[in-house]
Amino acid sequence: MADIKGTLATATGWLKSVTEFGLSVILALLILDILVAGEIGLIDNINTIVSSFAGNGVTGLIALLIFLLIYKK
């Protein structure tokens, strides 16, 4: 049982590291997209995602809140 907990802790650590790296890359690309004025198109993609949440009314709001709760953990 201790081996499984250790394995899960290691996997969780790796997943957190990969997620943090991905968010750092997205942030860097977002800044680059702002500086270069739309060459990458990341701002348009973020706008599309936010619009899809907003377009679904309460369901979109609940989905967004669930996403944020999962991200905080």
PESUL-V238789 format. One record per residue. N is the residue number from 1. RES is the residue in one letter. SS is DSSP state (a for helix, b for strand, c for the rest). OMEGA is omega in radians with two decimals (none if undefined). Layout:
n=N res=RES ss=SS omega=OMEGA
n=N res=RES ss=SS omega=OMEGA
This chain:
n=1 res=M ss=c omega=3.14
n=2 res=A ss=a omega=3.12
n=3 res=D ss=a omega=3.13
n=4 res=I ss=a omega=3.12
n=5 res=K ss=a omega=3.11
n=6 res=G ss=a omega=3.11
n=7 res=T ss=a omega=3.11
n=8 res=L ss=a omega=3.10
n=9 res=A ss=a omega=3.10
n=10 res=T ss=a omega=3.13
n=11 res=A ss=a omega=3.11
n=12 res=T ss=a omega=3.10
n=13 res=G ss=a omega=3.11
n=14 res=W ss=a omega=-3.14
n=15 res=L ss=a omega=3.09
n=16 res=K ss=a omega=3.12
n=17 res=S ss=a omega=3.13
n=18 res=V ss=a omega=3.13
n=19 res=T ss=a omega=3.12
n=20 res=E ss=a omega=3.09
n=21 res=F ss=a omega=3.12
n=22 res=G ss=a omega=3.10
n=23 res=L ss=a omega=3.09
n=24 res=S ss=a omega=3.11
n=25 res=V ss=a omega=3.12
n=26 res=I ss=a omega=3.12
n=27 res=L ss=a omega=3.11
n=28 res=A ss=a omega=3.11
n=29 res=L ss=a omega=3.10
n=30 res=L ss=a omega=3.10
n=31 res=I ss=a omega=3.11
n=32 res=L ss=a omega=3.12
n=33 res=D ss=a omega=3.09
n=34 res=I ss=a omega=-3.11
n=35 res=L ss=a omega=-3.08
n=36 res=V ss=a omega=3.04
n=37 res=A ss=c omega=2.93
n=38 res=G ss=c omega=3.12
n=39 res=E ss=c omega=-3.08
n=40 res=I ss=c omega=-3.14
n=41 res=G ss=c omega=-3.10
n=42 res=L ss=a omega=-3.13
n=43 res=I ss=a omega=3.08
n=44 res=D ss=a omega=3.12
n=45 res=N ss=a omega=3.10
n=46 res=I ss=a omega=3.10
n=47 res=N ss=a omega=3.11
n=48 res=T ss=a omega=3.13
n=49 res=I ss=a omega=3.14
n=50 res=V ss=a omega=3.11
n=51 res=S ss=a omega=3.12
n=52 res=S ss=a omega=3.05
n=53 res=F ss=a omega=-3.09
n=54 res=A ss=a omega=-3.11
n=55 res=G ss=a omega=-3.11
n=56 res=N ss=c omega=3.07
n=57 res=G ss=c omega=-3.07
n=58 res=V ss=a omega=3.12
n=59 res=T ss=a omega=3.10
n=60 res=G ss=a omega=3.11
n=61 res=L ss=a omega=3.12
n=62 res=I ss=a omega=3.11
n=63 res=A ss=a omega=3.11
n=64 res=L ss=a omega=3.11
n=65 res=L ss=a omega=3.10
n=66 res=I ss=a omega=3.09
n=67 res=F ss=a omega=3.14
n=68 res=L ss=a omega=3.10
n=69 res=L ss=a omega=3.12
n=70 res=I ss=a omega=-3.12
n=71 res=Y ss=a omega=-3.11
n=72 res=K ss=a omega=-3.13
n=73 res=K ss=c omega=none
